[in-house]
Amino acid sequence: MKKHTLFLSIIMLFFNSNLSFADNDKEGKKFVGAQSGYEGREDQLGRSMAVVLKSLNETKPYQHDINDALIKMILTTIQFAKNNDMIDELIANEVETTMPLLERVRSNYLKTGQLETVMVGMIDRTACAYQLFLEIEQKDAQRSWQSPFGLILENTVRMGQHTLTEKEVHDIWIKKRYEAFAEVIGVELSISDISAEGKVTIKALRPILAANN
């Protein structure tokens, strides 16, 4: 059902993009109507949609999704850190690399005092998050999603590529990483374990100083 919906969305996107220019070649005639927002970027859009369709057409040894390569890269990074006893170094590097973003999130949070800005800055506006967690449920200062790692781990562990469990990945990439991010921003997070259905929830609770008092 999701693949069917995505396919229809792609078709409509192309249709709307082309519709704006349907009569432009006719001298003296100007088309006024709905626009897609992708005018001038049709080639880029076409390449992106081609990658989406290629990914969804990969059904063996499991149904691939559009975040497949990103998940595998993360798993391989965590596996290397685990094998070399470098998990702390991995998280420290993540914080250092992401520091410009974290400082902007901290600045916006301090200006507004709204915990929701933390979720917006760390997740909603971050491609590393919304490209990884394809469907994110939004509530005030809270985000939830299905853990994306389990299905691929079933296959990569079987093939000998990884020796990780989904719990290990969650504890490292979600808990340790986001907690380290939150420390820089100056807030306390509540991060759930993975539920039986694979759901994960992160909620910004309060400033760290208030939590310590």
Secondary structure, DSSP 8 states (H G I E B T S, - for coil): -HHHHHHHHHHHHHHHHHHTTTTTTSTT----S---S-TT-HHHHHHHHHHHHHHHT--SSS---TTHHHHHHHHHHHHHHHHTT-HHHHHHHHHHHHHHHHHHHHHHHHHH--THHHHIIIIIT-HHHHTTSSS-EEETTEEEEE-SSHHHHHHHHHTTS----HHHHIIIIIIIHHHHHHHHHTEEEEE----TT-EEEEEEEEEHHHHH-
